[in-house]
């Protein structure tokens, strides 16, 4: 599986380095040089990192894994740490519209030229070692963070944890947000197996924060085996929400905040971020936190695109995410929901759609493009099997056409919800 000695299928090291390339040219090249999008294992990427002397040893490193909530947890961490005057960089994936979204430095997208420079360094260092698109991007992020001499590096895991490219760096703090079924072909088909993979970012005698409300026993097992100092949700940090969802309180081991504004990101992710900050002794003041929580948003996560028509987009693409979506939708006082959905065929489609089948809404199901795209008819069948009336479902050959139709049908007082994948949300954001 590791394919340690696989050679590049196209192009050559010398050709890429001798002729300067734009970021878009580099990305096209990276898509072409590795036979598979996912190639689990750390040996290849470790070897290249060693050649480049990439360590991030001068930065405090926070690595964030989890089925859902990684991006929003990283965003709140970033904003809180910036408020303390820290130099902060964040690596996350995938992006929605712009590859530069994958790395932020002090709250801004990394410049294209910095990516290009990092890619050039990696291309020279890798020699005949084959790297995936994601591995190239991960090394580039680390190279930029090291060059910037950041105080704090926040690394969002791409897939799993144990064998993810981000795991070549030993974190000062490991954060696990949630655990549910996703990427089963790679991580296992049970929460127990998936939890063990995500626990792979923990280190012997290290520190960790777990935001999952119902951790599988395997997560406790790994933590005990490694003697990790863990702060657990519901045990070491808890939340309480006001009846009208206007405020919430948070209580950790050392701090208690009684009247925080209800966040624009999922509540448990905000709570997990506060626990991580507390464990690092980097919590801002309550007044500063209140301002940060009130203003922290994340593109594609419960994001309001417009109010007329009232459009909310979310990248939810697995059962845990849509169960949470069903809950937060209850806070919207609307007369009808028009639901635009497009998914990837390798996801748990029926299980993901089931929590939303009972919604009294009109469905606009779309075929998504690309080799992983799912046909609209597959989504239609899953909805019907879940109890949705076929009279309430219309199929479209693209996300854009589905969204345009929903907007054309929209009436005052309704809500248009777009979800199903990063690809789906990206199509709507670009339309």
QUIJO-V901572 format. One record per pair of residues at least 12 apart in sequence whose C-alpha atoms are under 6 Angstrom apart, sorted by the first residue. I is the first residue (numbers start at 1). J is the second residue. Records with the same first field share a line. If there is no record, write none. Layout:
I = J + J
//
This chain:
2 = 41
4 = 44
5 = 129
6 = 130
7 = 128 + 130
8 = 33 + 130
9 = 33
10 = 33
23 = 116
30 = 133
31 = 133
34 = 132
40 = 163
41 = 163
42 = 163
48 = 126
56 = 146
59 = 151 + 152
60 = 152
61 = 152 + 153 + 154 + 171 + 172
62 = 154 + 171 + 172 + 173
63 = 154 + 155 + 156 + 171 + 174
64 = 156 + 157 + 175 + 176
65 = 157 + 176
66 = 176 + 177 + 178 + 179
67 = 178 + 179 + 180
68 = 178
69 = 177 + 269
73 = 269 + 273
77 = 273
87 = 150 + 151
88 = 105 + 106 + 150 + 152
89 = 104 + 105 + 153
90 = 103 + 104 + 154
91 = 103 + 155 + 156
92 = 156
96 = 426
118 = 140
135 = 165
160 = 197 + 198
161 = 197 + 198 + 200 + 201
162 = 197 + 200 + 201
173 = 207 + 208
174 = 202 + 208
175 = 208 + 209 + 210
176 = 210
177 = 210 + 211 + 212
178 = 212
192 = 216 + 218
195 = 219
196 = 218 + 219
204 = 226
205 = 227 + 228
206 = 228
207 = 228 + 229 + 230
208 = 230
209 = 230 + 231
210 = 232
211 = 233 + 272
213 = 233
236 = 252 + 253
237 = 251 + 252
238 = 250 + 251
246 = 262
247 = 259 + 260 + 261 + 262
248 = 260 + 262
260 = 290
261 = 294
263 = 293 + 294
264 = 297
300 = 313 + 314 + 315
301 = 314
302 = 314
310 = 415
311 = 416
312 = 417
313 = 417 + 418 + 419
314 = 419
315 = 419 + 420 + 421 + 422
316 = 419 + 420
317 = 420 + 421
318 = 352
319 = 351 + 352
323 = 355
334 = 413 + 414
335 = 413 + 414
336 = 361 + 414
337 = 361 + 414 + 415 + 416
338 = 361 + 362 + 416
339 = 363 + 364 + 416 + 417
340 = 364 + 365 + 418
341 = 365 + 418 + 419 + 420
342 = 366 + 368 + 420 + 424
343 = 374 + 420 + 421
344 = 372 + 373 + 374
345 = 372 + 373 + 374
350 = 382
354 = 386
357 = 386 + 388
362 = 392
363 = 392 + 393
364 = 394 + 395 + 402
365 = 395
366 = 395 + 396 + 397 + 398 + 399
367 = 397 + 398
376 = 395
//
